[in-house]
């Protein structure tokens, strides 16, 4: 595992030591990513999950900036918004998730390193990222997330992790093109694993490395139902129009 990933995991474990079990109650009337994506695709729009990723700007975001990104993403045709809540490395926060949810009607994904069920009680979202290789027991955390009204997006990076995910009742699968050992990105990862996930009947999300409309089409050709894009959109939010194929 890359040293950056190890540092994030250690930081998360340290925070768990002081985290108490909490349960705010389930998310009422969760917003449906799958239905939103299907609706967009029926209109010729490529579903993009646009990410609020403060680290790209090298600093934390002010509340009004979080609202601005969320509102702009919705205006530009995003199908959902991913909010990084990991603070130490990504400059994210749980408050950013709350602000974004209030600023938009789109489905919200909480993106973090979820290692323990107690973390699921920290904040409300429509979806929550569970990284197959770290979120253990995976099936138990899937059930725990759903009991809180949040649909898990199970993320994999390798054939082995994909096999783990396919043994659960996950409905939404993310395939991350970033290698956790080197942090290098290879779109070929999705091209290898995407068809397998697609043939299993899952809603499949391509993650990392998408920068152009050509990248979007390449991932869709391999079976992507939606694409999660962070870095390029934080640098230029209006790029979303090009990525999802909307013509002004």
C-alpha positions as CSV (number, residue, x, y, z in Angstrom):
1,X,0.0,0.0,0.0
2,X,1.3,3.5,-0.8
3,X,2.5,5.5,2.2
4,X,-0.1,8.2,1.7
5,X,-2.9,5.6,1.9
6,X,-1.3,4.1,5.0
7,X,-1.2,7.6,6.6
8,X,-4.8,8.2,5.9
9,X,-5.8,4.8,7.3
10,X,-3.7,5.4,10.5
11,X,-5.3,8.8,10.9
12,X,-8.8,7.3,10.5
13,X,-8.0,4.6,13.1
14,X,-6.8,7.2,15.5
15,X,-10.0,9.2,15.2
16,X,-12.0,6.0,15.8
17,X,-10.5,5.7,19.2
18,X,-12.5,8.7,20.3
19,X,-15.6,8.1,18.2
20,X,-18.8,7.1,20.0
21,X,-21.6,5.1,18.5
22,X,-24.2,7.5,17.2
23,X,-27.4,7.1,15.2
24,X,-29.2,10.2,14.0
25,X,-32.0,8.1,12.4
26,X,-32.3,7.0,8.8
27,X,-32.1,9.3,5.8
28,X,-35.7,10.0,4.9
29,X,-36.6,9.9,1.2
30,X,-33.0,9.3,0.0
31,X,-32.3,10.7,-3.5
32,X,-31.8,8.0,-6.1
33,X,-28.6,8.1,-8.1
34,X,-29.6,5.1,-10.3
35,X,-32.9,6.7,-11.4
36,X,-31.3,10.1,-11.9
37,X,-28.6,8.5,-14.1
38,X,-31.2,6.5,-16.1
39,X,-33.2,9.7,-16.7
40,X,-30.2,11.6,-17.9
41,X,-29.0,8.8,-20.2
42,X,-32.4,8.5,-21.8
43,X,-31.9,12.2,-22.8
44,X,-28.4,11.5,-24.2
45,X,-26.5,12.9,-21.2
46,X,-23.6,11.0,-19.7
47,X,-24.2,10.8,-15.9
48,X,-21.4,12.5,-14.0
49,X,-20.9,12.3,-10.2
50,X,-19.1,15.6,-9.7
51,X,-16.8,15.8,-6.7
52,X,-16.2,18.5,-4.1
53,X,-12.5,17.8,-3.4
54,X,-10.8,20.7,-1.5
55,X,-7.3,19.2,-1.6
56,X,-7.1,20.1,-5.3
57,X,-7.2,23.7,-4.3
58,X,-4.7,23.1,-1.5
59,X,-6.9,24.4,1.3
60,X,-10.2,23.9,3.0
61,X,-13.3,25.4,1.5
62,X,-15.4,28.2,3.0
63,X,-19.1,27.3,3.5
64,X,-20.2,29.6,0.7
65,X,-17.6,28.0,-1.7
66,X,-19.1,24.5,-0.9
67,X,-22.6,25.8,-1.7
68,X,-21.3,27.4,-4.9
69,X,-19.7,24.2,-6.2
70,X,-22.8,22.2,-5.4
71,X,-25.2,24.7,-7.1
72,X,-22.9,25.0,-10.1
73,X,-22.6,21.2,-10.5
74,X,-26.4,20.9,-10.5
75,X,-26.8,23.7,-13.0
76,X,-24.1,22.1,-15.3
77,X,-26.0,18.8,-15.4
78,X,-24.4,16.5,-12.8
79,X,-26.3,13.4,-11.8
80,X,-25.0,13.5,-8.2
81,X,-22.3,15.1,-6.0
82,X,-19.6,13.4,-4.1
83,X,-18.3,15.1,-1.0
84,X,-14.9,14.2,0.4
85,X,-15.2,14.3,4.2
86,X,-11.7,13.0,5.1
87,X,-10.0,16.0,6.8
88,X,-6.4,15.2,7.4
89,X,-5.3,14.6,3.8
90,X,-8.1,15.8,1.7
91,X,-9.1,19.0,3.6
92,X,-12.7,17.7,3.7
93,X,-15.3,17.9,6.4
94,X,-18.6,16.5,7.5
95,X,-20.0,20.0,7.5
96,X,-19.3,20.3,3.7
97,X,-21.6,17.3,3.2
98,X,-24.3,19.0,5.2
99,X,-23.9,22.3,3.3
100,X,-23.9,20.6,-0.1
101,X,-27.0,18.6,0.7
102,X,-28.8,21.9,1.6
103,X,-27.6,23.6,-1.5
104,X,-28.8,21.1,-4.1
105,X,-31.5,18.5,-4.8
106,X,-29.0,16.0,-6.3
107,X,-28.1,12.7,-4.6
108,X,-25.1,13.2,-2.3
109,X,-22.3,10.6,-1.8
110,X,-20.2,10.7,1.3
111,X,-16.6,9.8,0.2
112,X,-14.3,8.8,3.0
113,X,-12.4,5.8,4.5
114,X,-15.2,4.0,6.3
115,X,-13.6,1.4,8.6
116,X,-16.2,1.1,11.3
117,X,-20.0,1.2,11.6
118,X,-19.7,4.1,14.1
119,X,-18.6,6.3,11.2
120,X,-22.0,5.8,9.5
121,X,-23.7,7.7,12.3
122,X,-21.6,10.8,11.8
123,X,-23.5,12.3,8.9
124,X,-26.4,11.8,6.5
125,X,-26.0,11.2,2.8
126,X,-27.9,9.4,0.1
127,X,-24.9,7.2,-0.7
128,X,-21.7,6.2,1.2
129,X,-18.4,5.0,-0.2
130,X,-17.3,1.6,1.1
131,X,-13.8,0.6,-0.1
132,X,-13.9,-3.2,-0.4
133,X,-10.3,-3.7,0.8
134,X,-10.7,-1.5,3.9
135,X,-14.4,-1.6,4.8
136,X,-14.6,-4.8,6.8
137,X,-16.8,-6.7,7.3
138,X,-18.0,-5.5,3.9
139,X,-21.4,-7.2,4.0
140,X,-22.0,-6.0,7.6
141,X,-21.2,-2.4,6.6
142,X,-23.4,-2.6,3.6
143,X,-26.3,-3.7,5.8
144,X,-25.5,-1.0,8.4
145,X,-25.5,1.7,5.7
146,X,-28.8,0.7,4.3
147,X,-30.3,0.6,7.8
148,X,-29.5,4.3,7.9
149,X,-31.1,5.0,4.6
150,X,-27.8,5.3,2.7
151,X,-27.0,3.1,-0.4
152,X,-23.4,1.8,-0.4
153,X,-21.2,2.5,-3.4
154,X,-18.7,-0.4,-3.1
155,X,-15.3,0.6,-4.5
156,X,-12.8,-1.9,-6.0
157,X,-9.4,-1.6,-7.6
158,X,-8.4,-5.2,-8.5
159,X,-9.9,-8.5,-9.7
160,X,-9.6,-9.9,-6.1
161,X,-11.6,-6.9,-4.7
162,X,-14.2,-7.2,-7.4
163,X,-14.7,-10.9,-6.5
164,X,-15.2,-9.8,-2.9
165,X,-17.8,-7.3,-3.9
166,X,-19.7,-9.7,-6.1
167,X,-20.1,-12.0,-3.2
168,X,-22.2,-9.4,-1.4
169,X,-25.6,-7.9,-2.3
170,X,-24.0,-4.6,-3.4
171,X,-26.1,-2.8,-6.1
172,X,-23.7,0.0,-7.0
173,X,-20.1,-0.8,-7.8
174,X,-17.3,1.8,-8.3
175,X,-14.2,0.7,-10.1
176,X,-11.3,3.1,-9.3
177,X,-8.6,3.5,-12.0
178,X,-6.1,4.6,-9.3
179,X,-3.6,2.0,-8.1
180,X,-3.5,2.1,-4.3
181,X,0.1,0.9,-4.3
182,X,1.6,3.4,-6.7
183,X,-1.3,6.0,-6.9
184,X,-0.9,5.9,-10.7
185,X,-4.0,6.0,-12.9
186,X,-4.8,3.6,-15.7
187,X,-8.1,3.7,-17.4
188,X,-7.4,0.2,-18.5
189,X,-8.4,-0.9,-15.0
190,X,-12.0,-0.1,-15.7
191,X,-11.8,-1.7,-19.1
192,X,-10.7,-5.0,-17.5
193,X,-13.1,-5.0,-14.6
194,X,-16.1,-3.0,-15.9
195,X,-17.5,-5.6,-18.3
196,X,-17.4,-8.2,-15.5
197,X,-19.3,-6.0,-13.1
198,X,-21.7,-5.0,-15.8
199,X,-22.5,-8.6,-16.7
200,X,-23.3,-9.2,-13.0
201,X,-26.2,-6.8,-13.3
202,X,-24.7,-4.0,-11.1
203,X,-24.9,-0.3,-11.7
204,X,-21.2,0.5,-12.4
205,X,-19.3,3.7,-11.8
206,X,-15.9,4.5,-13.3
207,X,-13.7,6.5,-10.9
208,X,-10.5,8.6,-11.4
209,X,-8.6,9.7,-14.5
210,X,-11.5,11.1,-16.6
211,X,-10.5,14.4,-18.0
212,X,-12.0,14.6,-21.5
213,X,-15.2,13.7,-23.4
214,X,-13.1,11.0,-25.1
215,X,-12.3,9.5,-21.7
216,X,-16.0,9.5,-20.8
217,X,-16.9,7.7,-24.1
218,X,-14.1,5.2,-23.5
219,X,-15.4,4.3,-20.0
220,X,-19.0,4.1,-21.3
221,X,-17.9,1.7,-24.0
222,X,-16.5,-0.5,-21.3
223,X,-19.8,-0.5,-19.4
224,X,-19.8,2.6,-17.2
225,X,-23.3,3.7,-16.1
226,X,-21.9,6.8,-14.5
227,X,-18.5,8.4,-13.9
228,X,-17.1,10.0,-10.8
229,X,-14.9,13.1,-11.6
230,X,-13.1,15.2,-9.1
231,X,-9.8,16.8,-9.9
232,X,-10.6,18.3,-13.3
233,X,-13.9,19.7,-12.2
234,X,-12.5,21.3,-9.1
235,X,-10.1,23.1,-11.4
236,X,-12.7,24.0,-13.9
237,X,-16.4,23.3,-12.9
238,X,-17.8,24.3,-16.3
239,X,-15.8,21.4,-17.9
240,X,-18.8,19.3,-16.7
241,X,-20.8,20.5,-19.8
242,X,-18.2,19.0,-22.1
243,X,-17.9,15.7,-20.1
244,X,-21.6,14.9,-20.0
245,X,-22.2,15.9,-23.6
246,X,-24.6,18.8,-23.0
247,X,-24.6,21.3,-25.8
248,X,-25.5,24.9,-24.9
